[in-house]
Amino acid sequence: MQRFGLSLVLSLPRVSPPAKGSEMNQTGTYLHQMRATAPLVHNITNFVAMNVMANVLLAVGASPAMVHAREEAAEFAALAQALTVNIGTPDPDWGAAMQDAAKVMNDHKRPWVFDPVGVAATRFRQDLSQELLALKPKVIRGNASEILTLAGLSGSARGVDAGDSVDAAMDAATALAQSTGGVVAVSGPVDFVTDGTRAFRVSNGHPLMTRVTVLGCSLNGVIAAFCVGQPALEATVAALASYGLAGEVAAQTATGPGSFLPAFLDALAAQTPEDLTTGAKVSAA
């Protein structure tokens, strides 16, 4: 288990969240709130993602922990301000730990994010995803094919990659948000985010982000961190904009995927609320 900043649980600062229903013309306020809280995010994620995800969360201003053993997942979840669940490399024990931790989040009314990686690939992933959906995640984030599969439609996924467009999944995302009572984010060249009633598009990002493995998985932790103490729809939109903007900045100096990742971490760490408000490419959908 990696331990970072556990003392933050004991003395979180009191910061007033942005008003619910606020427009996204001050996107940077959500970054400011997240950093002021510096939340501890508990991540039950895949083997490939752990190191990069922990570094991404540290760079953006949150505190990561990678805890997946069922024997301690629920106990640790009680210490955390948010949770992410990712089924990229699942097994039965991890699946049970995910459900245990999610129940603790629900009991404490804390946000948790579900990423249904490769849900169409196997029956085990589909069954586990249905069990997790029944626990009503605060945010579901996936590619278009994954969202279509979760909504009971036929997507054309290729393993963990999307074979469908974001536009093709908009209706499915809206229906899924309405059925779970949470927020659904469909990742793509232009992200689509909805709570079943309102919706936004986020156009920030750069193609090099798709050339570095687990940057999508790592985004889940950033979304979870932004959602602590903030309205889930707006916080998710702000997290996506922040992440994509860091990708744009990193791409200005990177010469390829190898140099992009450290530049991306630096861009996340250097990003100010003012940068995000100015650089966010957000529109109502």
Secondary structure, DSSP 8 states (H G I E B T S, - for coil): -----GGGGT---------TT--GGGTHHHHHHHHHH--EEEEE--TTTHHHHHHHHHHHT-EEEE---HHHHHHHHTT-SEEEEE-SS--HHHHHHHHHHHHHHHHTT--EEEE-TTTTT-HHHHHHHHHHHTT--SEEEEEHHHHHHHTTS----BTTB--S-TGGGHHHHHHHHHHHTSEEEEESSSEEEE-SS-EEEE----GGGGGSTTHHHHHHHHHHHHHTTS-HHHHHHHHHHHHHHHHHHHHTT-SSHHHHHHHHHHHHHH--HHHHHHH--EEE-
